[in-house]
Structures are given as C-alpha cells and as structure tokens.
Amino acid sequence: MSYKFDSLIILLNKLDRGEKVTVRSLIEDLQMSERTVHRYLVTLRTAFPISYDRHTGSYAFEDGYTLKRPDLSREEVITFALAKNMLTNLGPGMEKGLESIARKISMASNRPSEGISIGPDQAPASGSQYIIPLQQALSNYQSVEIVYRRLYDDETTKRIVDPYYLFFRDGFWNLRGYCRLRKALRTFALDRIVELKLTGRYFVPMHLTPHDELPGSFGSYLDDEEVEVVVRFDKEIKPYVTRKKWHQSQIDAELPDGRLELRFVVNGTEDIRKWLYQWIPYVEVVSPEELRETLVAELSETVNRHKGVQGFSPP
C-alpha cells in the first residue's frame, strides 16, 4: 500500500471521527508539506462531500455524511429505494431531501429498484407483499411460480414466469414477464396473485425494460399492436384537456372551429377507450373506425339500459 493511500485513509478517518482537521494539523500529523496537504484535500473533495467549516475552523464531512455503512437488510434497502422512487414525483425539494438521506446511508445508487417503474399515483397495499421476493428474482434472473386468478373469469392457474420488471399503473402493481404456460410475454396484476414462490430455475434474459414498452402503453395494457388514435375535443373542454400531456406520443392541433385534436400512437385501444369515457359528451373519435364503432355500440347499450329508469329521459 502506498504512502499516499495511507495518508488519504488517515485523513478520511479523522473526518469521520469528527476530529478538528486543519491544514496545519495535517502537516504535523502526516509529516508532509503544505502544498501536498492541499493537493490531498483537493483529491478527496472530488470523491467525498468535504467542506471547510468557518465556524469551527475545520474541514468536515457535509450534512452528516459518514463512512460507516448502516446495517440494513436487503428488504430495508429495497424499501427505501422504492420509497425514494415514488416520492421523487412530489418535486425537486423532496428529491433533494431523499438524495441527502441516500448519501448518508451510502446507497445513493438506484440499483435496488432497477426493473421497477412507478407512476405518480399512490400505491395500494394489495399485492405489495410480493415486491421484495420479485425484486430478488429480478436481480438474480430467477423464475417464479405463481398461482394467478384472472380478473375476467376468476379462473385460477399455476404458472412459471420469468420476471422482467415491475410497474405501477392505474392504481395497481403489475409484473411483466415471460409466461411459460402461454409461451409469451404477459402482464400479471400483483393483487390477483394468490401465491408466489421463488424457484430453483434461472433464465437467460432478453433485453426488455420498462423503457422499451411502457412509453407505448396508455395504461397497463401492453399486449397489442400499435395503433394511431385521433380524437377531437369541444372547445369548452379544451382548457381541461390541455392541463397535462396524457401520453408520450401525444400531438396537439387546434382546429379552425376552436376544437382541439389529439393524436396518439398506443398499444391497442383498450386503455385509451376507458380514458375517453371521462370526456363524454365533449369528445369525438375520428380514428380508428373500430374504436369509434365500439364507443357508439357501448353508449347505445348504456342508453338502452337506462330507459325506463324513473326520472331518466334519453336525449
């Protein structure tokens, strides 16, 4: 080990113990020139949060930083990483505070939450007990066995799934993975998983991340072909629609009559169809024709369903 490295370690330990560290004390303790001491301080300040405290007249670690690593379990590290990812959506002030905490506990890296995509909504407790084992499976490329209850018919099946990433959309946690039963990529809602366990089976992953697929989804539905959707909104509702960007592919255009036209490229129309219903009767689907016909049929069924209800008068 070099003398320079020994000296740097001694300097860091002094800072970590909270000793008074000055250029003069370092010259005496390390038996080196003032120029060398300044060079060492410059070197360390490029890698550690070290500043000069004029009040104490000493160099010190900033903001409670320490070289000591906390005794955190894997579950605690993952829990903090997930919380950090979710709370970052609350703005730069919250993000700065979380980064400060991460530095203090020596886990500034987002590595524990790689493969997890979280939207701005509040996460539910349902299904969250599977996040820790799934994160372990994601990190180790380890297959999981799940007992899954489908939403649309309540049928329960046992499946072996190669997990690729977790994502939070539309108020629910979802697992994206390769289902060996269906021999295709599938999305599984965590609240519909009845049982989950890690297997002794490992897989060679294909390149698939949330950044590859989620930009094309309007919600949590991913398994369909890309389609362009064109919709028009009445001018009286335009201020409400333009308050935010609803999708990464969104293109806005103001029409001569004052209406607003939006274009999207999404994976299928299942999720965007649900979104459109909140804007009725101020929205019109231009294309695709299939989506337009589906809305007409469903709205007609709704009108027929309400006929005869006391106090209801169809338009």
C-alpha positions as CSV (number, residue, x, y, z in Angstrom):
1,M,0.0,0.0,0.0
2,S,1.4,3.4,-1.0
3,Y,2.3,6.1,1.5
4,K,-0.2,8.4,-0.3
5,F,-3.0,6.0,0.0
6,D,-2.2,5.5,3.8
7,S,-2.3,9.3,4.2
8,L,-5.6,9.6,2.4
9,I,-7.2,6.9,4.6
10,I,-5.8,8.6,7.8
11,L,-7.3,11.9,6.6
12,L,-10.7,10.3,5.9
13,N,-10.8,8.6,9.3
14,K,-10.1,11.9,11.0
15,L,-13.0,13.5,9.2
16,D,-15.2,10.5,10.0
17,R,-14.4,10.7,13.7
18,G,-15.3,14.4,13.8
19,E,-11.7,15.5,14.7
20,K,-10.7,19.0,14.1
21,V,-8.9,18.9,10.7
22,T,-6.8,21.9,9.5
23,V,-4.0,22.3,7.1
24,R,-1.6,22.9,10.0
25,S,-2.8,19.8,11.9
26,L,-2.4,17.6,8.8
27,I,1.1,19.0,8.1
28,E,2.1,17.9,11.6
29,D,0.2,14.6,11.7
30,L,1.1,13.4,8.3
31,Q,4.6,14.9,8.1
32,M,4.2,16.5,4.7
33,S,4.3,19.9,3.1
34,E,1.5,22.4,3.0
35,R,1.4,22.0,-0.8
36,T,0.9,18.2,-0.5
37,V,-1.8,18.6,2.1
38,H,-3.8,21.0,-0.2
39,R,-3.3,18.5,-3.1
40,Y,-4.7,15.6,-1.0
41,L,-7.7,17.7,0.2
42,V,-8.5,18.6,-3.5
43,T,-8.3,14.9,-4.4
44,L,-10.6,13.8,-1.7
45,R,-13.1,16.6,-2.3
46,T,-13.7,15.3,-5.8
47,A,-15.0,12.0,-4.3
48,F,-16.4,12.9,-0.9
49,P,-18.7,15.7,0.4
50,I,-16.0,17.6,2.3
51,S,-16.2,21.3,3.0
52,Y,-14.4,23.9,5.2
53,D,-16.5,25.0,8.2
54,R,-15.5,28.6,9.0
55,H,-17.4,28.4,12.4
56,T,-15.2,25.6,13.7
57,G,-12.1,26.4,11.6
58,S,-12.0,22.8,10.4
59,Y,-12.6,20.6,7.4
60,A,-15.6,18.2,7.9
61,F,-18.0,15.9,6.0
62,E,-21.1,17.7,4.9
63,D,-24.6,17.2,6.2
64,G,-23.9,14.3,8.5
65,Y,-22.1,12.2,5.9
66,T,-20.2,9.2,7.3
67,L,-18.0,6.4,6.1
68,K,-19.9,3.9,8.3
69,R,-22.4,1.8,6.4
70,P,-25.7,1.2,8.3
71,D,-26.6,-2.4,9.0
72,L,-29.5,-2.5,6.5
73,S,-31.2,-5.7,5.5
74,R,-31.9,-6.4,1.8
75,E,-35.6,-5.7,2.5
76,E,-34.8,-2.3,4.1
77,V,-32.6,-1.2,1.2
78,I,-35.3,-2.2,-1.3
79,T,-38.0,-0.4,0.7
80,F,-36.0,2.8,0.8
81,A,-35.2,2.6,-2.9
82,L,-38.9,2.2,-3.7
83,A,-39.9,5.0,-1.4
84,K,-37.3,7.2,-3.0
85,N,-38.5,6.4,-6.5
86,M,-42.1,7.1,-5.6
87,L,-41.6,10.3,-3.6
88,T,-39.4,11.9,-6.2
89,N,-42.6,12.6,-8.1
90,L,-43.5,15.2,-5.4
91,G,-41.0,17.7,-6.7
92,P,-37.3,18.8,-6.6
93,G,-37.5,19.7,-2.9
94,M,-38.5,16.2,-1.9
95,E,-35.9,14.7,-4.4
96,K,-33.1,16.7,-2.8
97,G,-34.0,15.5,0.7
98,L,-34.2,11.9,-0.4
99,E,-30.8,12.2,-2.2
100,S,-29.4,13.6,1.1
101,I,-30.7,10.6,3.0
102,A,-29.3,8.2,0.4
103,R,-25.9,9.7,0.7
104,K,-25.9,9.4,4.4
105,I,-26.7,5.7,4.3
106,S,-24.3,5.1,1.4
107,M,-26.9,4.0,-1.1
108,A,-27.1,6.9,-3.5
109,S,-27.4,4.4,-6.4
110,N,-30.9,3.4,-7.6
111,R,-29.7,-0.1,-8.2
112,P,-32.0,-1.7,-5.6
113,S,-35.0,-0.5,-7.6
114,E,-33.8,-1.3,-11.1
115,G,-36.5,-3.0,-13.1
116,I,-39.2,-1.2,-11.3
117,S,-41.3,1.6,-12.8
118,I,-43.5,3.7,-10.6
119,G,-46.1,6.3,-11.7
120,P,-47.2,9.3,-9.6
121,D,-50.3,7.6,-8.1
122,Q,-50.4,6.4,-4.5
123,A,-49.5,2.7,-4.4
124,P,-52.0,0.3,-2.8
125,A,-51.1,-2.3,-0.1
126,S,-52.8,-5.1,-2.1
127,G,-50.1,-7.3,-3.7
128,S,-47.2,-5.3,-2.3
129,Q,-46.1,-8.3,-0.2
130,Y,-44.7,-9.8,-3.4
131,I,-42.5,-6.8,-4.3
132,I,-39.5,-7.9,-2.2
133,P,-39.3,-11.6,-3.5
134,L,-40.0,-10.3,-7.0
135,Q,-37.1,-7.8,-6.8
136,Q,-34.8,-10.6,-5.7
137,A,-36.0,-12.7,-8.6
138,L,-35.4,-9.7,-11.0
139,S,-31.9,-9.2,-9.7
140,N,-30.9,-12.9,-10.0
141,Y,-32.8,-13.7,-13.2
142,Q,-34.7,-16.3,-11.2
143,S,-38.1,-17.8,-12.3
144,V,-41.1,-17.6,-10.0
145,E,-44.0,-19.9,-9.6
146,I,-47.3,-18.1,-9.2
147,V,-50.9,-19.1,-8.6
148,Y,-52.9,-16.5,-10.6
149,R,-56.6,-15.7,-10.5
150,R,-57.7,-14.0,-13.8
151,L,-59.9,-10.9,-13.4
152,Y,-62.4,-11.5,-16.1
153,D,-63.5,-15.1,-15.2
154,D,-61.9,-15.7,-11.8
155,E,-60.1,-18.9,-13.2
156,T,-57.0,-19.9,-11.2
157,T,-53.9,-21.3,-12.9
158,K,-50.4,-22.2,-11.8
159,R,-47.7,-20.6,-13.9
160,I,-43.9,-20.4,-14.1
161,V,-42.9,-16.8,-15.0
162,D,-39.5,-15.3,-15.9
163,P,-39.8,-11.8,-14.4
164,Y,-38.6,-8.8,-16.3
165,Y,-39.9,-5.7,-14.5
166,L,-42.5,-4.4,-12.1
167,F,-44.6,-1.3,-12.9
168,F,-47.2,0.7,-11.2
169,R,-50.1,2.0,-13.3
170,D,-53.8,2.8,-12.9
171,G,-53.6,2.3,-9.2
172,F,-52.1,-1.3,-9.2
173,W,-48.8,-3.0,-9.2
174,N,-48.1,-5.2,-12.2
175,L,-45.4,-7.8,-13.1
176,R,-44.3,-8.0,-16.7
177,G,-42.7,-11.4,-17.6
178,Y,-42.5,-14.4,-19.9
179,C,-45.2,-16.9,-19.0
180,R,-44.0,-20.4,-19.7
181,L,-47.7,-21.6,-19.8
182,R,-48.7,-19.2,-22.6
183,K,-45.2,-19.1,-24.1
184,A,-45.4,-15.4,-24.5
185,L,-44.9,-12.1,-22.6
186,R,-47.7,-11.4,-20.2
187,T,-48.7,-8.8,-17.6
188,F,-49.8,-10.0,-14.1
189,A,-51.6,-7.7,-11.6
190,L,-50.0,-8.4,-8.2
191,D,-53.3,-8.1,-6.4
192,R,-54.5,-11.1,-8.5
193,I,-51.6,-13.3,-7.4
194,V,-52.8,-15.9,-4.8
195,E,-49.4,-17.5,-4.1
196,L,-45.9,-16.7,-5.2
197,K,-42.6,-18.5,-4.6
198,L,-39.1,-18.4,-6.0
199,T,-38.0,-21.5,-7.9
200,G,-34.5,-23.0,-8.3
201,R,-34.8,-22.3,-12.0
202,Y,-32.9,-19.4,-13.7
203,F,-33.2,-17.9,-17.2
204,V,-31.2,-16.0,-19.7
205,P,-32.9,-12.7,-20.1
206,M,-33.8,-11.0,-23.3
207,H,-33.3,-7.2,-23.5
208,L,-36.6,-5.9,-22.1
209,T,-37.0,-2.9,-19.8
210,P,-39.9,-0.6,-18.8
211,H,-38.4,2.0,-21.1
212,D,-38.8,-0.4,-24.0
213,E,-42.6,-1.0,-23.6
214,L,-44.3,1.5,-21.2
215,P,-44.0,4.6,-23.4
216,G,-46.3,2.8,-25.9
217,S,-49.0,2.0,-23.3
218,F,-51.8,4.3,-22.3
219,G,-52.3,2.3,-19.1
220,S,-51.2,-1.2,-18.0
221,Y,-52.3,-3.0,-21.2
222,L,-49.2,-3.9,-23.3
223,D,-50.1,-6.9,-25.4
224,D,-51.4,-5.5,-28.7
225,E,-50.3,-3.9,-31.9
226,E,-49.5,-0.2,-32.2
227,V,-52.4,1.9,-33.5
228,E,-52.9,5.6,-34.1
229,V,-55.8,7.2,-32.3
230,V,-57.2,10.6,-33.3
231,V,-59.8,12.3,-31.1
232,R,-61.3,15.8,-31.1
233,F,-62.5,17.7,-28.0
234,D,-65.1,20.5,-28.0
235,K,-63.6,24.0,-27.3
236,E,-65.4,24.4,-23.9
237,I,-63.5,21.4,-22.5
238,K,-60.2,22.3,-24.1
239,P,-58.6,24.0,-21.0
240,Y,-59.1,20.9,-19.0
241,V,-57.6,18.6,-21.6
242,T,-54.5,20.8,-22.2
243,R,-53.6,21.0,-18.5
244,K,-51.3,18.0,-18.9
245,K,-49.7,15.8,-21.5
246,W,-51.6,12.4,-21.4
247,H,-49.1,10.3,-23.4
248,Q,-45.6,10.5,-24.7
249,S,-46.7,10.3,-28.3
250,Q,-49.3,13.0,-28.0
251,I,-49.5,15.6,-30.8
252,D,-51.9,18.6,-30.3
253,A,-53.5,20.6,-33.0
254,E,-56.1,23.4,-32.7
255,L,-58.8,23.2,-35.4
256,P,-60.2,26.3,-37.2
257,D,-63.6,25.8,-35.4
258,G,-61.9,26.1,-32.0
259,R,-61.9,22.4,-31.2
260,L,-58.7,20.5,-30.1
261,E,-57.4,17.5,-31.9
262,L,-55.1,15.0,-30.2
263,R,-53.1,12.2,-31.9
264,F,-51.7,9.2,-30.0
265,V,-49.8,6.0,-31.0
266,V,-50.6,3.4,-28.4
267,N,-50.6,-0.4,-27.9
268,G,-54.2,-1.3,-28.6
269,T,-57.2,0.8,-27.7
270,E,-58.4,-0.9,-24.5
271,D,-57.0,1.6,-22.1
272,I,-57.4,4.7,-24.1
273,R,-61.1,3.8,-24.6
274,K,-61.6,3.8,-20.9
275,W,-59.9,7.2,-20.7
276,L,-62.2,8.7,-23.4
277,Y,-65.3,8.0,-21.4
278,Q,-64.4,10.7,-18.8
279,W,-64.7,13.3,-21.5
280,I,-68.2,12.3,-22.9
281,P,-70.1,14.1,-24.4
282,Y,-67.4,16.6,-25.3
283,V,-65.2,14.1,-27.3
284,E,-65.4,12.6,-30.8
285,V,-63.3,9.6,-32.0
286,V,-62.1,10.2,-35.6
287,S,-60.0,7.1,-35.9
288,P,-59.6,4.2,-35.9
289,E,-63.0,3.3,-37.1
290,E,-63.1,0.2,-34.9
291,L,-62.7,2.3,-31.8
292,R,-65.4,4.7,-33.0
293,E,-67.8,1.9,-33.6
294,T,-67.1,0.3,-30.2
295,L,-67.9,3.6,-28.4
296,V,-71.1,4.0,-30.4
297,A,-72.2,0.5,-29.5
298,E,-71.4,0.8,-25.8
299,L,-73.0,4.2,-25.5
300,S,-76.1,2.9,-27.2
301,E,-76.2,0.0,-24.8
302,T,-75.9,2.4,-21.9
303,V,-78.8,4.5,-23.1
304,N,-80.9,1.3,-23.6
305,R,-80.0,0.1,-20.1
306,H,-81.2,3.3,-18.6
307,K,-84.5,3.5,-20.5
308,G,-87.4,3.0,-18.2
309,V,-85.4,4.2,-15.1
310,Q,-87.6,6.7,-13.3
311,G,-86.5,10.3,-14.0
312,F,-84.4,9.3,-17.0
313,S,-85.0,11.0,-20.3
314,P,-82.8,9.9,-23.2
315,P,-81.6,12.8,-25.4
